[in-house]
Amino acid sequence: MNARSNRSSTAVFADAGLSLSEKQIPRYSLPRSGVMLSSSGPQTISIKPRSPFARRISPSSRRFFLPCRRDMHPRASVQTGDDVNESLFNKDNGDAIEMKRPVKVTSPAFTSKESPTLPRPLTASDLSISVTGSRLRVAYQGLPGAYSESAAAKAYPDCEPVPCELFETAFDAVERWLVDRAVLPIENSLGGSIHRNYDLLLRYNLHIVGEVKYAVRHCLLANHGVKIQDLKRVLSHPQALAQCEHTLTKLGVVREAVDDTAGAAKFVATKKLQDAGAVASSLAAEIYGLNILARDIHDDADNVTRFLMLAREPIIPRIDRQFKTSIVFSFDEGPGMLFKALAVFAMRDINLTKIESRPQRQRPMRLSVDGSNGSPKYFDYLFYVDFEASMASQNAQNALRHLEEFATFLRVLGSYPMDVSQ
């Protein structure tokens, strides 16, 4: 990608004085003593469309930047006014500080035709509409009653949850200022990684500002008056059905896969099915007026989903609490290259909590010039890594500086407080 610079007049961070070349590492400056803000009064943000871009790193650069990329689609310009709250910062994730710009826009009504009291999931056609509200608006994928909604409420207890039809819709909603945050699943202790969201983290220009772990508790739901022995089929998300394999096998029911757990509950309720149930949350039972036939029907009690909290702006990393940092990188193929990449963390006693590989979509296959058949092909991978360290620590900065010496691509997705809850 072509190199472009994007200077913001809203905030200037102090220089950390460390070196790391800019191979698409987004800017995320390390302050020595807080944040300096040049502001003469209340400010209004206007948003203009903008093409996506990425920044390249000059090998001769002697300054290290953490990710502070600006909006990929919207471009914010600052205007002085007297009708907008002057505060540009808020507390998020404990003591971590995050930049927040107030937006002055109008509000449409996102309500469901089938149930006027429930919010309608955002679709791609809604992304051109502006919204406002006094509470923090948090996007999640699925219908009301989905586990993602409960995770969003755990991450932001006083938020206004905004359902979205697709994962992409939630990412778009944050970038286009329709919502303030998104809470999306990234991995499950039983089902593994959600690969789609790994790909979207690279595609979109958002920052990870936190994580939340949510214990999934599946319930068997049906309409009132329906007994468990009346069930002939059970609907739910494929992963939820797989996680309740033993229970459903004992019942001898036919399993039918749908898009999400809350959608299954809604379908059973709206169709008033007398021979079908749904595997979903107790919240979905409450929302759609279903009876809970059985609780905790999952096969493994340790069923936990890890969600990422996404925002347009990064938080300022700290060293006075436990932080985690997420990066993505690639390198030229060669013997021991992955070992060399991971060694930069091991030699500094930095613990890796996650490593995930994904094929590069723009260059999924690469030709080899030294193969016996002339030019054999092999996959070209991106590596996503989470490690337990804050980018405010020099140890983590030195590790990435070392990795940058041989990485062909490196980007910090976020440095954020760890969820240490059990």
C-alpha positions as CSV (number, residue, x, y, z in Angstrom):
1,M,0.0,0.0,0.0
2,N,1.0,3.6,-0.6
3,A,2.4,5.5,2.4
4,R,0.2,8.3,3.7
5,S,0.4,10.4,6.8
6,N,-2.6,11.4,8.8
7,R,-2.0,14.1,11.3
8,S,-4.6,15.0,13.9
9,S,-5.1,18.5,15.3
10,T,-7.2,17.1,18.2
11,A,-4.5,15.4,20.3
12,V,-0.7,15.3,20.4
13,F,1.0,12.6,22.4
14,A,4.4,12.9,23.9
15,D,7.2,11.0,22.2
16,A,8.3,7.7,23.6
17,G,11.8,7.9,22.1
18,L,11.9,4.3,20.9
19,S,12.6,3.1,17.4
20,L,10.5,0.8,15.3
21,S,10.2,1.2,11.5
22,E,6.7,1.7,10.1
23,K,5.7,-1.4,8.2
24,Q,2.0,-0.7,8.5
25,I,2.3,-0.4,12.3
26,P,-0.5,2.1,13.1
27,R,0.3,5.1,15.2
28,Y,-0.3,4.8,18.9
29,S,2.0,7.1,20.8
30,L,3.3,6.5,24.3
31,P,3.0,9.4,26.7
32,R,5.6,10.3,29.3
33,S,3.1,12.3,31.4
34,G,-0.3,12.1,30.0
35,V,-2.0,13.7,26.9
36,M,-1.8,17.2,25.7
37,L,-4.9,18.5,24.1
38,S,-5.2,21.7,22.1
39,S,-8.7,22.8,22.4
40,S,-10.2,26.3,22.7
41,G,-13.8,25.2,23.5
42,P,-16.5,22.7,22.8
43,Q,-16.1,20.9,19.5
44,T,-18.3,19.2,17.0
45,I,-17.2,16.3,14.8
46,S,-18.3,16.3,11.2
47,I,-17.6,13.1,9.2
48,K,-16.6,12.8,5.6
49,P,-16.1,9.7,3.5
50,R,-12.5,8.5,3.1
51,S,-10.8,5.7,1.3
52,P,-8.9,3.0,3.4
53,F,-5.2,3.4,3.7
54,A,-2.3,1.8,5.5
55,R,1.0,3.2,6.7
56,R,4.4,1.8,5.8
57,I,7.4,2.0,8.0
58,S,10.7,3.4,7.0
59,P,13.6,1.1,8.1
60,S,15.6,4.2,9.0
61,S,12.9,5.6,11.3
62,R,14.0,5.8,15.0
63,R,10.6,6.3,16.5
64,F,8.2,3.6,17.7
65,F,4.5,4.2,17.3
66,L,1.7,2.0,18.7
67,P,-1.6,1.8,16.8
68,C,-3.4,5.0,16.7
69,R,-4.9,4.7,13.2
70,R,-7.7,7.1,12.2
71,D,-11.0,6.2,10.8
72,M,-10.8,4.3,7.6
73,H,-14.1,5.4,6.1
74,P,-15.1,8.5,8.0
75,R,-12.8,11.4,8.3
76,A,-13.4,13.7,11.3
77,S,-12.9,17.4,11.2
78,V,-13.0,19.5,14.3
79,Q,-15.2,22.6,14.5
80,T,-15.6,24.9,17.4
81,G,-19.1,25.4,18.8
82,D,-21.0,26.1,22.0
83,D,-23.6,23.4,21.8
84,V,-21.5,20.3,22.4
85,N,-20.0,18.9,25.6
86,E,-16.4,20.0,25.9
87,S,-15.2,16.7,27.4
88,L,-13.1,14.7,24.9
89,F,-12.0,12.0,27.2
90,N,-13.7,9.3,29.2
91,K,-12.8,6.5,31.5
92,D,-13.0,3.1,29.8
93,N,-11.8,-0.3,31.0
94,G,-10.9,0.7,34.6
95,D,-8.1,3.2,34.6
96,A,-7.3,3.1,30.9
97,I,-8.1,6.4,29.2
98,E,-9.7,6.5,25.8
99,M,-10.2,9.5,23.4
100,K,-13.9,10.1,22.7
101,R,-15.3,12.7,20.3
102,P,-18.9,13.9,20.8
103,V,-21.0,13.6,17.6
104,K,-23.9,15.9,16.9
105,V,-26.3,13.9,14.6
106,T,-29.9,13.0,14.3
107,S,-31.7,9.8,15.5
108,P,-33.7,7.4,13.4
109,A,-36.0,4.7,14.8
110,F,-34.5,1.3,14.6
111,T,-37.4,-0.9,15.7
112,S,-38.7,-4.3,14.6
113,K,-41.9,-4.5,12.6
114,E,-42.6,-7.9,14.2
115,S,-42.0,-6.6,17.7
116,P,-42.1,-2.8,18.1
117,T,-40.6,-3.0,21.6
118,L,-37.4,-4.7,20.3
119,P,-34.6,-3.0,18.3
120,R,-34.3,-4.2,14.8
121,P,-30.8,-5.5,13.8
122,L,-28.8,-3.0,11.8
123,T,-28.3,-4.0,8.2
124,A,-26.0,-2.6,5.4
125,S,-28.8,-0.2,4.3
126,D,-28.8,1.4,7.7
127,L,-25.2,2.4,7.7
128,S,-25.9,5.7,5.9
129,I,-28.1,6.9,8.7
130,S,-26.8,9.0,11.6
131,V,-27.8,8.3,15.2
132,T,-27.4,9.8,18.6
133,G,-28.2,9.0,22.3
134,S,-27.2,9.9,25.8
135,R,-25.9,6.3,26.6
136,L,-22.9,4.6,25.2
137,R,-24.1,2.7,22.1
138,V,-22.6,-0.8,21.7
139,A,-23.0,-3.0,18.7
140,Y,-23.2,-6.8,18.8
141,Q,-24.0,-9.4,16.2
142,G,-27.3,-11.2,16.5
143,L,-30.8,-10.5,17.7
144,P,-31.9,-9.3,21.1
145,G,-31.3,-12.1,23.6
146,A,-28.1,-13.3,21.9
147,Y,-25.1,-14.2,24.1
148,S,-23.3,-11.3,22.5
149,E,-25.8,-8.9,24.0
150,S,-25.1,-10.3,27.4
151,A,-21.4,-9.9,26.8
152,A,-21.9,-6.3,25.7
153,A,-23.8,-5.6,28.9
154,K,-21.0,-7.2,31.0
155,A,-18.4,-5.1,29.2
156,Y,-20.4,-1.8,29.4
157,P,-23.1,-2.3,32.1
158,D,-25.0,0.9,31.3
159,C,-24.8,0.8,27.6
160,E,-27.5,0.8,24.9
161,P,-27.0,-2.5,23.0
162,V,-27.5,-2.3,19.2
163,P,-28.1,-5.6,17.4
164,C,-26.4,-6.0,14.0
165,E,-27.2,-8.5,11.3
166,L,-23.6,-9.4,10.5
167,F,-20.2,-9.1,12.0
168,E,-19.3,-6.7,9.2
169,T,-22.3,-4.6,10.0
170,A,-21.0,-4.1,13.6
171,F,-17.5,-3.1,12.3
172,D,-19.1,-0.7,9.8
173,A,-21.4,0.8,12.5
174,V,-18.4,1.7,14.7
175,E,-16.4,3.2,11.8
176,R,-19.3,5.3,10.6
177,W,-20.1,6.6,14.0
178,L,-23.5,4.9,14.3
179,V,-22.3,3.4,17.5
180,D,-19.5,4.0,20.0
181,R,-18.2,0.5,20.5
182,A,-18.6,-3.1,19.3
183,V,-18.4,-6.3,21.4
184,L,-17.7,-9.3,19.1
185,P,-16.6,-12.9,19.8
186,I,-13.1,-13.9,18.9
187,E,-12.7,-17.4,20.4
188,N,-14.6,-20.0,22.4
189,S,-13.1,-22.5,24.8
190,L,-14.9,-25.4,23.1
191,G,-15.4,-24.3,19.5
192,G,-12.1,-22.5,19.0
193,S,-11.4,-19.3,17.0
194,I,-14.0,-17.2,15.1
195,H,-11.9,-16.8,12.0
196,R,-14.2,-14.3,10.3
197,N,-13.5,-11.7,13.0
198,Y,-9.8,-12.3,12.8
199,D,-10.0,-11.4,9.1
200,L,-12.2,-8.3,9.8
201,L,-9.7,-7.0,12.4
202,L,-7.2,-6.6,9.6
203,R,-9.7,-5.3,7.1
204,Y,-11.1,-2.5,9.3
205,N,-9.5,0.4,10.9
206,L,-10.6,-0.2,14.5
207,H,-8.7,-0.7,17.8
208,I,-9.1,-3.4,20.5
209,V,-9.7,-1.5,23.7
210,G,-10.6,-4.4,26.0
211,E,-11.7,-8.0,26.3
212,V,-14.5,-9.7,28.3
213,K,-15.0,-13.4,29.0
214,Y,-18.6,-14.6,29.1
215,A,-19.6,-18.0,30.5
216,V,-22.2,-19.5,28.1
217,R,-25.1,-21.3,29.8
218,H,-27.4,-23.0,27.3
219,C,-31.1,-23.6,28.1
220,L,-33.7,-25.7,26.3
221,L,-36.6,-23.4,25.5
222,A,-40.2,-24.1,24.2
223,N,-43.6,-22.4,24.1
224,H,-45.6,-22.6,27.3
225,G,-47.6,-25.8,27.5
226,V,-45.0,-27.8,25.5
227,K,-43.4,-30.6,27.5
228,I,-39.9,-31.9,26.9
229,Q,-41.2,-35.3,25.6
230,D,-43.3,-33.4,23.0
231,L,-40.2,-32.1,21.2
232,K,-39.4,-33.6,17.8
233,R,-36.7,-31.1,16.7
234,V,-34.5,-28.4,18.3
235,L,-33.2,-25.3,16.6
236,S,-30.1,-23.3,17.3
237,H,-26.7,-22.1,16.1
238,P,-24.6,-25.0,14.8
239,Q,-22.0,-24.4,17.5
240,A,-24.6,-24.4,20.3
241,L,-26.1,-27.6,19.0
242,A,-22.6,-29.2,19.0
243,Q,-22.0,-28.1,22.5
244,C,-25.2,-29.8,23.7
245,E,-24.6,-33.0,21.7
246,H,-25.1,-35.5,24.6
247,T,-28.3,-33.9,25.9
248,L,-29.9,-33.7,22.5
249,T,-28.9,-37.2,21.6
250,K,-30.6,-38.5,24.8
251,L,-33.8,-36.7,23.8
252,G,-33.7,-38.2,20.3
253,V,-34.6,-34.9,18.6
254,V,-33.7,-33.7,15.1
255,R,-31.2,-30.8,15.2
256,E,-31.8,-27.9,12.9
257,A,-29.2,-25.2,12.4
258,V,-30.1,-21.5,12.2
259,D,-28.1,-18.2,12.2
260,D,-28.0,-17.6,15.9
261,T,-29.4,-18.8,19.2
262,A,-31.7,-15.8,19.8
263,G,-33.0,-16.2,16.2
264,A,-34.0,-19.8,17.0
265,A,-35.9,-18.7,20.1
266,K,-37.6,-16.0,18.2
267,F,-38.7,-18.4,15.4
268,V,-40.1,-20.9,17.9
269,A,-42.0,-18.2,19.6
270,T,-43.4,-16.3,16.6
271,K,-44.5,-19.6,14.8
272,K,-46.0,-20.9,18.1
273,L,-44.4,-24.3,17.4
274,Q,-45.7,-27.1,19.6
275,D,-43.2,-29.8,18.5
276,A,-40.0,-27.7,18.4
277,G,-37.6,-26.2,21.0
278,A,-34.6,-23.9,20.9
279,V,-31.2,-23.9,22.5
280,A,-30.6,-20.3,23.7
281,S,-30.0,-18.1,26.7
282,S,-32.4,-17.5,29.6
283,L,-32.5,-13.9,28.4
284,A,-33.9,-15.0,25.1
285,A,-36.6,-17.0,27.0
286,E,-37.5,-13.8,28.8
287,I,-37.6,-11.6,25.7
288,Y,-39.6,-14.0,23.5
289,G,-41.9,-15.3,26.2
290,L,-40.7,-18.9,26.1
291,N,-40.6,-21.5,28.9
292,I,-37.3,-22.9,30.1
293,L,-37.6,-26.7,30.0
294,A,-34.0,-27.4,31.1
295,R,-31.0,-25.3,32.2
296,D,-27.3,-25.9,31.6
297,I,-27.7,-28.5,29.0
298,H,-24.2,-28.0,27.5
299,D,-21.9,-31.0,27.7
300,D,-18.9,-29.1,29.2
301,A,-19.4,-26.7,32.1
302,D,-16.2,-24.7,31.1
303,N,-17.9,-23.1,28.1
304,V,-16.5,-19.6,27.9
305,T,-16.4,-17.2,25.0
306,R,-13.9,-14.4,24.8
307,F,-15.2,-11.1,23.3
308,L,-13.2,-8.2,22.0
309,M,-14.2,-4.6,22.7
310,L,-13.6,-2.4,19.6
311,A,-13.5,1.4,19.2
312,R,-12.4,4.0,16.7
313,E,-9.6,5.3,19.0
314,P,-7.1,3.3,21.1
315,I,-6.7,3.6,24.8
316,I,-3.4,4.7,26.4
317,P,-1.6,1.7,27.7
318,R,-0.5,1.6,31.3
319,I,1.9,-0.4,33.3
320,D,0.2,-0.3,36.7
321,R,-2.3,-3.1,35.8
322,Q,-2.3,-6.3,33.7
323,F,-2.4,-5.5,30.0
324,K,-2.6,-7.7,26.9
325,T,-1.4,-6.7,23.4
326,S,-2.6,-8.1,20.1
327,I,-0.5,-7.9,17.0
328,V,-0.6,-9.4,13.4
329,F,2.6,-9.9,11.3
330,S,4.0,-11.8,8.4
331,F,7.5,-12.6,7.2
332,D,9.4,-14.2,4.3
333,E,9.3,-17.9,4.1
334,G,12.5,-19.7,5.4
335,P,13.8,-22.3,7.8
336,G,13.1,-21.4,11.4
337,M,11.5,-18.0,10.6
338,L,8.5,-18.7,12.9
339,F,10.8,-19.9,15.7
340,K,12.8,-16.7,15.2
341,A,9.7,-14.6,15.4
342,L,8.4,-16.2,18.6
343,A,11.8,-16.1,20.2
344,V,11.7,-12.3,20.4
345,F,9.1,-12.8,23.1
346,A,10.6,-15.9,24.8
347,M,14.0,-14.2,25.3
348,R,12.3,-11.4,27.1
349,D,10.0,-13.6,29.3
350,I,6.9,-12.3,27.6
351,N,4.1,-14.9,27.8
352,L,2.1,-15.6,24.6
353,T,-1.6,-16.4,25.3
354,K,-2.8,-16.9,21.7
355,I,-1.3,-17.6,18.2
356,E,-3.5,-17.9,15.1
357,S,-2.5,-18.2,11.5
358,R,-4.6,-17.1,8.6
359,P,-3.8,-17.2,4.8
360,Q,-3.1,-13.8,3.2
361,R,-6.1,-13.0,1.1
362,Q,-4.3,-10.7,-1.3
363,R,-1.4,-13.2,-1.7
364,P,-2.7,-16.6,-0.6
365,M,-0.1,-18.6,-2.6
366,R,3.6,-17.9,-3.2
367,L,6.0,-19.3,-5.8
368,S,9.3,-20.9,-4.8
369,V,12.3,-20.5,-7.0
370,D,14.4,-23.4,-5.6
371,G,11.8,-26.2,-5.9
372,S,12.5,-29.5,-7.6
373,N,9.6,-29.0,-10.0
374,G,10.6,-25.5,-11.0
375,S,8.1,-23.4,-9.1
376,P,6.0,-25.1,-6.5
377,K,3.4,-23.1,-4.5
378,Y,2.8,-22.8,-0.8
379,F,0.5,-20.7,1.4
380,D,1.5,-17.3,2.6
381,Y,0.3,-16.7,6.2
382,L,-0.5,-13.9,8.6
383,F,0.1,-14.6,12.3
384,Y,-2.1,-13.2,15.0
385,V,-0.4,-13.2,18.4
386,D,-1.7,-12.1,21.9
387,F,0.9,-11.6,24.6
388,E,0.8,-10.5,28.2
389,A,2.4,-7.1,28.2
390,S,1.5,-3.5,27.9
391,M,2.9,-1.4,25.0
392,A,3.8,1.1,27.7
393,S,6.6,-1.2,28.9
394,Q,10.0,-1.0,27.2
395,N,10.3,-4.8,27.3
396,A,7.3,-5.1,24.9
397,Q,8.5,-2.3,22.7
398,N,11.9,-3.9,22.4
399,A,10.3,-7.2,21.4
400,L,8.4,-5.6,18.6
401,R,11.4,-3.6,17.5
402,H,13.3,-6.9,17.3
403,L,10.4,-8.6,15.4
404,E,10.3,-5.7,13.0
405,E,13.9,-6.3,11.9
406,F,12.8,-9.3,9.8
407,A,9.0,-9.0,9.6
408,T,7.6,-7.9,6.2
409,F,4.4,-6.7,7.8
410,L,3.6,-5.8,11.4
411,R,0.6,-4.1,12.9
412,V,-0.5,-3.6,16.6
413,L,-4.2,-4.2,16.8
414,G,-4.5,-2.9,20.4
415,S,-3.0,-2.9,23.9
416,Y,-5.7,-3.2,26.5
417,P,-6.5,-4.3,30.0
418,M,-6.9,-8.1,30.5
419,D,-10.1,-9.6,31.8
420,V,-8.9,-11.4,34.9
421,S,-12.4,-12.4,36.1
422,Q,-13.1,-16.1,36.5
